[in-house]
Amino acid sequence: MGKGKKGGKRMNKAQLTEILQQFFAERPGETLSFKEIFRSLHLTTHPLKMLAIDIMEEMAWDDYLAKVSDNSYRLNQSVQVMEGKFVRKANGKNSVIPDGEENPIFVSERNSMGALNGDRVEFTFLARRKNHIKEAQVNKILERAKDTFVGRLKVDKDLANLVTPGDVFAHNIIIPRRKVKGGKTDDKAVVRIIEWPDGENKSPIGEVVDILGQKGDNDVEMNSILAQYGLPYKYPKNVEDAANKISGEITEQDYKEREDFRKVFTCTIDPKDAKDFDDALSIQRLENGNWQVGVHIADVSHYVTEGSIIDKEAVKRATSVYLVDRTIPMLPERLCNFICSLRPNEEKLAYSVIFELDNNAEVKNYRIVHTVIESDRRYKYEEVQELLEANGVIDGTGEPAPAETKEHPYQGENALQLITLDRLAKKLRAARFKNGAVKFDREELHFDIDEKGKPISCYYKRSKDANKLVEEFMLLANRTVAESIGKVKKGKKPKTLPYRIHDNPDPQKLETLREFVVKFGYKMKTEGTKGATARSLNKLMADCEGKPENNLIQMVALRAMMKAKYSVHNIGHFGLAFEYYTHFTSPIRRYPDTMVHRLLTKYAQGGRSANEKHYEELCEHCSDMEQIAQNAERDSIKYKMVEFMGDKLGEEFDAHISGITSYGIYATIDENHCEGMIPMRDIADDYYDFDEKNFCLIGRRHHNKYQLGDAIRIKVAQANLEKKQLDFALAGDSAPIRKEKPEASTSSKKTKKSKQKTRNHRRNK
């Protein structure tokens, strides 16, 4: 570039601005780092580089450039009128996320046109006011995310109102008295909007669709959570009737078409409260000394045919939903708990991956076949764990049981088979981590609940060796199935298959994690290959295991991870370090597994590749429904947490800071792991600045510092069941002793003042 040669000479701001504008205009669509820009324009002096950075910040402020990261920009090619998803916040700080982008744009309440969370909208950028953030105005609501809402009724003489949780609407929904459907004040109800707000009417008008019952009742509250997310809380009668007509009888034709595993030792290993057993393991010794391990999966697709009434309902649901006290199944009970479920001592149809493994758990052969099985025993995880430990296994060490001897034979029913499965699983697990899989052993919050649904205790549960035994063989089966379709000769296109994909971590979030863990004395690499990043993460997890900061660091590390999802476009699975991975092992509770079963059967019979577009749409739907189900599950946990703490108002507990935001501190009680928030308004000893990058609050006058992981003493201040909100207050003198250093000495004040001036200048822009 001709003008670039001036880069080493002295230039004023106007000259360099013109050069930068031309430089970016010639490279539309390219993201350019500072290093590339300086090199291309020959900006070799420090003052010129600093001037260029300031100019690019101003160009980004004026929307000429788009800031991609802290040190890279690209030409902003956005049009003035765009479409995107509206995000409503209870505090009025609404925003819109443009299609294809991640960064939200602020929308004030007066410019929102009554758009609700998740609505698709058309919006316009407003002219930028000096020293103000970018703003948008909603022009048109293109598509409502939902038209039914759940809340509490307030019934008056002439009309009723629906009070929605989380202040979904700026105004309550008005319901004409004749459309209340017999509902009374404080009933939980499902309401459909029949008239949306417009220029004249600010309140939406609705009609009651269903009365769930009185607030506070456990069943009513759980069904309210489901209805709030648009999830079904009862099963359609016509679908149940169709399921009841299905015969579970295995025909002579079924026996002829399938491999017979009824005489091979087979068992299921599941949680103690499980009713749907969708996977079983078989094992037997082969004559050559190797082991034949069968991963047998309930053959749902044999009973649920594509396009049937049961299938349509399963597609809609896409997943089973697991609330604290109940399961809302994807399939009718007759199928999920009886006909398809691999119950003990009953002949069942399965779709199986049969492996031949040597003593190092290396796969020598495999085949994917339809089978008939008969489970010899239904094991609970706790029973298998007890058997393993009784034979010398120490949980969490990764070491199998010692070899059996005449003096010390294995103890327990089917001990040899279970111990062998555990030993092979541990070999598979070790190989997976060696290949770069990320090791997150997250604890899960559980409640013990009485017959009325009231929580009586609250505790964390960690996966033990028995859980990992099953998990490892399921991972092996899922990977093998994905490879059987996805791995093809060079130049050939693989047939369509839904994959479970997991993208590489966000580089900026990884860098934030690296900077964060340094404060605890840990090191971490954020550059290099996928394997190097994974190994560095694993070393970090191993180093902090058992330390007070363990959960905290795992939480920040998980934030850097992308979400796994379904797609026919395979990019591999970062977390598992698999090039090919799918979901095959849980068709009773996940629709993608049923899709995979059908396609495998079709391709085994010589069928052509399925329609890619159709299956990608199904994958997107299943990914969305999985996220919605997880949100509902989290809400049920929050509700039980608040209910559990409701009779402990005023009590004090030791806790640790588990989250820092600009509006308050989240703390988790050490004793029972319940989490609540200390609002900023209640931390009145100082004015606090929020350091987002370092997850801390710093007091301006006294320099007290609240940071993730700090030990504090809290008092339970409020338990609001309707909002699922638990509020804490600091008990006594709970500010951590650690303080930020005050301003530097007089000799360095001039330098500090200069740096502060630069920071303020950039902040004001």
N, C-alpha and C positions, 0 to 999 in steps of 0.2 A: 504494500500500500504506500503510495507516494508520500502522503502526509505523515505517515508513521515515522519517517526519518527525522522529523522535527522533534521526536520524542525525547532525545537526549539534550536538546537545547532548551533555553528558557522559553516558557510559553505562559501567556496569561490565561485566565479562566475561560474567557470567551473562545479563544483558539482551541483549547483542549476540549471544551464542550462540543464544538463543531466536529472535531476529529472523532470523539467517542460516539456521537450520533451517527456519523457516516459508517463507523466501524461496525456498530450493532445492526444498522439498516442493511448492510451487505451480508449479514449472517442471521437471517430470520430463522427461528426455531432452535438455534444453537445455544446451549448453556455454556457460558464462558467464565472461567475462574480468574481471579486477580493475576495469578502467575501467567496464564495465557494472554491476558490483555496487556500486561506490562511488557511481555516478550514481543508480542506482535507489533505494539506501538513504540517499541524501543524506549520505554520510560525507565531510564536507568538511575535517576537520582531520587533520593528519599522524598524531597519536597514535591516533585512531580507525581510520585506514586500516591502520596497523601492527598494531593489536590484531586487526582483522578478518583480516588475513593469517595471524597466529599461530593464531587460532581455526580457520580453514579448514585449515591444516596438521594441526592436531590432529584435526579431523573426518575428514580423509583418512586419517590414521593409524588412526583407529577404524573406517574403512571406511564411514562415513556418506556421505562424498563420494569421488568418483574424480578423481584429479589428471590432467587431460588434457595440460597443458603447464605450463611454469614459472609462467605467470600466468593459468591458467584451470582451472575445476573444473566438474563436473556431479554431480548426485545419483547415488549408487551404487545401481543397481537389481538388482545381481547377487544370485542366490539362493545359499543356502549349499552345495547340492549341484549341481555343474556337470560338464560334459564338456569334454574338450580333448585336446591332443596332448602326449605325454610327451617330454621332451628329456633324454637321459642324457649325463652328462659323465664323463670318465675320472677327474676329481679328486673325484667324489662330490657335486659341487654340481648335483644334478639339479633339474629344474623342470618345470612344466606350463604350457602356454599355453592359456588358456580359448578356446573357440570365439568367433570374432568380435572377439577382442582381440589385442594385440601384446605386452603386457608379461608376462614370465614370472613364475611364483610358485614360490618355493623348495620343493623336496620332498627331505627327508633320505632317505638310503638305507634306513633302517629303516621309513620310511613309503611306500616305492615299490612294494611287492608284486612286486618283480622285473620291473617294466615296463621295456621296452627303447625305444631311440630311435625315435620315430615312431609308437609304439603309441597308439591312441585309448583314453582312460581316463575313468572316472567318478571324481571326486575331491570331497573336502570341505575347506573352510577350517578350520584349527585355530584355537582361541581364541588371540587375540593375547597373547603374553607381553610384559610391560613392557620397553621398550627393545629389542625384537626385531623383525626383519622379518616380513612376512606369510608364513605357511607353509600348505602343503596336504598332505593325506594321500590316497593312491590307495585307493579302495574296491573298484574292479572294473576289470579289463582288458576293454574292450568289443571291441576288434579288434586283432590283432597286425599290425604293419606288414609283417613278413616271417617266414617260418618256416625259411628256409635261410640258412646262414652259411658264410663261407669262413675258413679258418685253417690253422694248421700242426699236423699230427698228432704226438702223443707216444704211442707204442704200447708198452704193458707186457704182461706175461704174461696177465692176466685181462681187462683193459679198456684202453681208449685215451681220451685227452683231446684236444679240439680247442682250441688256443690261438688266440683271435681277436685281430686287430690292433685297437689303440685301446681295449683293455679294454672291449669291448661288454658283457660279462657281469661280474657281481661274482664269479662262479665259472666255471671252465672247463666246457665241454660234455662230459659223460661219454658214451662210446660203448661198448656191450657188444662184446666181442671178436668175436662172430659177425657183427656188423654193420659191421665195418671195411672190408670189400670188398677185402681184399688190400693195404690201405694200410700204409706203413712210416713209422717216425719221420722227421720232417722233410719228409714229403710234404705238398704243398698239397692240401686236399680241400674239397669242398662237402658240408655236412652238413645234414640236415633234422631239426628238433626233433620227437620223437615223444611227449615227456612234458615239460610245462613245470614250473617250480619251483612248489611249494605250501608249505603250512605246515610239512610234515614234511621234504620234500626241497628243499634250497637250490640244488642243481645241476640244470640241464636235462639231459635224456637225449636223445641223437640217434642217427641212422644215417647212414652215408656214402652219398651219392648219386652222387658222381663223384670220382675221383682225378685231379687236374690234372697232377701230376708233382712232381719234386723242387724244393724252394725254390731260388731263385737263377737258374734257367733263365729266359731272357727270355720265351719263349712262355708258360710257366707263370705267371710274375708278371703279365703283361699280361692273361691269361685270369682270373687271380685278382681283378684289379681289376674286370673286367666282372662276374664272378660275385658279387662283394661287393655290387654295386649292383643285382643282379637282372637284369643285361643279358645277352643271349644271346652266347655265345662260339663257337657253331657254328650252322650253318643246318640247319633240319629237312629231312630227305631228301625227305619227301613234297611240301614246298613247292618244293624245287629240281627235283624230277621234273615238277611241274606247269609250272614255268617253261620247262623244256627242251622241253615239248610245244608251246609257243607259236611260231607261225611269224612270222618278221619280214617276210614278203613283203607288199609294197604292192599292193593289188588295183586293178583298173580302177575299181571303185566308189569307192575312196579318192581316186583322182585326180579323179573327177567331182565329189566333194563338197568338194574343197579348192582353195584358191588355190595357184597354181604359182609358187614362187620359185626354182626350180632354176637359172634363168639369171641370177639377180641375185647380185652379189658378196656372199658370206656367209663369215664366219669365226667360230671359237671362240677365246677368249682365257682361259687357265686357268693354274694353277700347273704347274710342270714335271713334278710327279709325279702329276698328275690322270689318272684313267682314265674317270670318268663325266662326260661333257660335257653338262650339262643346259640350257645356254643358248648361243645364237649371235646375232650381230648381222649384219644386211645393210644396205647403203646404196647408193642410186643417186640421181643428179640428175634432177629432174623438169623438164618443159618450161618451167614458170613460174619456174624458178630456185630453187625450194625443194628440200629434201632429203627423200627418203623413207627413213626408218630403221625397220627391222624388228627387234623383239625376239622371237626365236623360242625357244620353250621345248619341251623334250621332251614328247611327248604320251603320258605314262604312263597316263592314264585310258583311252586307247584299248585298251591291252593288259591293264590290271589292272581287272577289273570288280568293282563293289561287291558285297561278300559272298562273293567267291571265296576259295579257300584262300590264295592269295597276298595278297589284300587283308586278310584276317584277321591274317596274320602282320605285314603292314605297319602295321596299326592298333596292334597290340601293341607294336611297336618304336617307331613314331611318328617316329623320326629315325635317320639314320646317326650313328654314334659315331666320333669322330676321336681316337684315341690317338696318342701320339708316333710310333709306328713302323707303324701300321696303320689301316685303315678297316674298321669293322664296318657293312656296308651295310644299309639298310632293305629293299632289294629284292634278290632273288637275282641272282647275278653275270651270268647270261645276259641279264637285263633291264637292269640298271644300267650294265653295261660294254659291252654289245653292241647289243641290239635298240633300246633307248630312247636310248642315248648318241648324240649328234650328231657322229659320227665323220667325219673328212674324206673327201671323194670317195665318200660313200655316201648314197643317197636316204633321207631320214628323214621321219617324220610329226611335225609340230609344232603347238603352239597358240601363236598369235602376236598381238602387238599391233603394228599397223603405223601409224607416225606420219608425218605431213607436218609438217616443221619449217622455219621460215624461217631466215635466217642468224643471227638472234639466239636461236635455239633455242626460239622460241615455237611451241607446238603449234597448228597451223591446223586439222588434222583428225586423227582416229584411227579405227581399226576393230579389233575383236577377232575373229580368224578362225582356222579350222583351215587348215593349210598343208602343202605338201610342199616340203622344202628339200634342198639339197645343199651342204654346207660346202666351200668352196674350199681352206681352209687351217686347220690347227690351230696356233695361236700360243701360245707360253709368254709369261707376263707380261714376262719379261726381254727377249725378242726385240722386243716392241712398244715397251718402254721404250727399248731401244737405238736403234730406228728413230726414235722421237720426238726423242731427244736428238741424234741425227745430223743432224736437220733443224732444230736451233736451239731446241728446248724445254729450258727449265731447270726441273728437277723442283722441285715445291713452291711455285713462284711463282704458279701459277694462270694463267700466260700461255701462249697457244697458240704454235705455230710461226709464224715470219714468213711473209708471203704469198709464194707461189711466183712466180718471174720467169723470163724466158728465160735470163738469165745464171746464175740459181741455181735450177734445177728441183729438185723434191723427189727425194731419193735413197732407193732401196729398193723392194722388191716391194710393190705395193699401197699405196704411201706416201700418195697423195692420199686414198684412202678412210680409212685409219687416222688420218691427221692431221685430216681433216674430222670424224671421230667424236670425236677428242680435243677439237677446238675447240668443237663443239656441247656436249659433256659439261661443259666448263669453264664455258660460259654457263649451263647448267642448275644447276651447282653454286653458282655465284655468286648466282643468283636464289634458290636454296634458303636460303642463309645470310642473304641480305637479308630473307627472309620470317621469319627467326627460328629456323632450324635450329641445333642445338648442334654445335660443331666439336670432336670428340675424335679426335685422330690417335694412337691407342694403339699402342705397339709390342708385337709378339708374340714370345714366346720360342720359339726353334727349336733343334733338335739335329741335328748330322750323326751318322749311326749306321753302324757297320760291319755286315758280313754276319751277325754273331752278335747284333746288336741292341745292342751296347755303344756308348754315346755317346762320340764322339771330339772333339767341339767343341760349344760352346754360345754362342748369339748372339741379339740382338734383330733383328727384321725389321719395317720400317715400310712402310706402303702407299705406293706411288709413283703417278705419273700414270697408268700403264697400268692399275693396279688400280682407280683412281678412275674411269677411263673406263667400264669395265664396270659398276662399282657404280652410277654415275649413271643409266645407261639401265635398269638393273634397278629402281631406285627409281621412275623415271618410269613403268615398266610396272605395277609393284605399285600405285602411287597411282591410276593411270588405271583399272585394273580395279576397285579399291575404289570409286572415284567412279561408275563405270558402273552399279553396283548400289545403292550407299548414298545417292547424291544423287538425291532425288526431289522432286517438287513439294510445296509446303506443304500439310499436311493428309493426305498420303499416307504410308503406312508402307512402308519399303523391305523388299525380300525378304531372307530369312535369308542371311547370308554370314559366314564366319569372318574377323575383322579382326585385324590385329596392332596392339595398343593399348599406349600408354605414358603413364602418368599424370604429372601435374605433380610436380616435386620436393617432398620433405618440407620444409616451411617452417623447422622447427627445425634440420634438418641444413644447410640453406642458410645460416642465421644462424651456425651453427658454422663453416661454410666462410668466411663473410665475416670473422668474428673471427680465424680462423686466418691468412688471407692478408694481413691488416693487418700482421702481424709481419714479413712480407717486403716491405712497402711498397706493396702492391696495394690497390685499392679495388674494391668490388663492391656492386651494388644487389640487394637481396633482396625488394623490394616492387614492386608495379606489375603490369602485364599479363604474360602468358606470353612475349610477344615481347620485352618489356623485360628480363625475367629471362634469356632466352636470349642476347640481345645482350650483356648484362653478363657472362655466362659466357664468351662468345666473345672479348670484349675481354680478359678475364683470361687465357684460353688463349693469345691472341696476345702479350700482354705478357710472359708467363713462358716463351714458346717459346725454346729454346736456352739457358735459364738452368739452373743446377744444381738448382733446386727444381722444375723443370718436371714431372717424373714424379710427384713427391710431391704437388704441387697437383692434378694430374689425378686421382690416386688418391683424394684427399679429396673432390674434386668428384664423382667417380663414386659415392662412398658416399651422396651426397645424392640421387642419381637413383633413381627407382623402377625395378623390373624390367619389361621389356617382356613381354607375354604374349598369348595368343590368346583371343578372346572374340567372340560374336555381338553383344554390346552395345558399340557403337562409342563411344569417348570421344576419339578422335583419337590422334595420336602426338606427344608433346611434343618428343622429341629431334630428330625430322625436321621438325617444324612442319607436319605434314600433318593436315588434318581427317579424311581418309579414307586408310587404308593397309591393305594385306593382303599375304599371301605367295602369289605366283603363279609365281615364277621358278625354283623348285628342287624340282619334284615327285619327282625321283629320290631326293633325300635328306631331304625333309620331307613328312610326311603332310598337314599343313594345305593345302599347295599342291595336292595331288591332290584334296582336298575342294573347293577353290575351282574347279579345272578342271571337275569334275563338275557343280557348281551352275551355272557359267557356261553349260555346254552345255545343261543342263536349261532354264534361263531363256530362252536364245536360241531354244529350240524351243517356247516358250510355256508352260512348266511352272509350276505353282503354287509358292508359297514353301515351302521345306523346313521340317521340324520344328525349331523353335528350341531346344527343350529337349534334343533328341538331339544337335544340333550343338554346343551349349554344353558338354555332357558330354564330347564329343570334344575340344573346345578345351581344357578343363581337363586332360584326360589328356595331350594333346600338350604343354602348358605344363609339366606335371610331368615328363614324360619328357625334355624339353629340359634342364631343370635337372639331372636325374640324369645325363644324358650329359655335361653340362659338369663335374659333380663328378668323374666318372670320368676325363675328359680331364685335369683338374687333378691328380688322383692319379697319372696316368701321367707327367705332367711332374715332379711331386715325386720319383717313383721314379727317373727318369732323372737328375734333379739330384743326388740323394744318391749314385747309382751313379757319376756323373761325378766327384764330389768324393771318392769313397771312397779313392782312392790318393793323396790330397793331405793326409792327416792331419799336423798339426804345421806345415804351411806357413802363411805369413802373407800377407794381402792387404789392399789398400786397399778400403774399403767405405763405404757410406752407410746411415744408419738409415732403414729403410723401414716400420717399424711399431713402436708402443709399446703394451705391455699391462701389466696389473698383475703378470703373471708373467714378464716378460722383454722383451728388445729384439730385434726382427727387423732383420737387416742384409742388404743386397744387395751382393755383390762387384762392384766397378767393372769388372773385367777380363772376367768371363764372365756376370754377372747372376744367379748362383746365390744363393738366399736361405736363410739359416739363422737360428737363434735363440740369443741369449745369455741363458741362464736367470738369473732374479733371484738364485738362490743363488750364482752365480759372480761377481756384482758386489758384492764383499764390503767395499769401502772405506767404506761408509756405509749408513744406513737410508734407503731412497728412498720418497717419496710419489708416487703416480701421479695426475697431473693429466689426467683423461680429456678434458676440454674442449679443452685446449691441446696434446694429444698429446705429453706430456713426463713425464720422471721427475726429481724434484728431491731432492737429498740434504739431510738435516736438519742435519748437522753442518758439512760442508764446502761445502754449497750448489752442488755440481756439478749441472749440468743436461744431461740427454740429451733431445734433441728430434728429431722427424721431420726428415730431410734432413741431419743432422749428419754430417760426415766422421769416420770412425773407422778404426782399424787392428785387424783381427781375425786370429785363428788358428783353423784348422779343428780342432775338438776331437773330434767324433764324427760318424760317418755310419752311421745305423741303417736298413738297407734294409727290414727287416721293418715298422718303424713309419713308414717314409718320412720320417725326421726327421734334419735336419742341425743339429748343435750347433756354435756358435762360442764362442770365449772372447776377451775383450779382450786385445790384444797390447800389452805394454809400458804406457806411460802414455797410454791412449787416451781418457781423459775429456776432453770438449771444454773449451777454455779458458774459454768463457762461464760465468759463475757468477751465481746468483741473489743479489740484494742481501740482506745480513743484516738482522736486526730494526732498526727505526727507532731514532733517537736517544731519549734519556731523556725529552725534552720531549714526544714524541708517544706514549710507551709507554702512557699511560693510555687514550688513544683506541684504540690497537691492542688493548689488553687488553679493552676494552669490546666492540669488534667481534668479537674472538675468542670472548668469552663467548657472544655471540648466535649465532655460527656453531656453537659446541659444543652449545648448547642445542638448536638445530634438528637438528643431526646426531644427538644422542642420542634425539630423537623418532623 
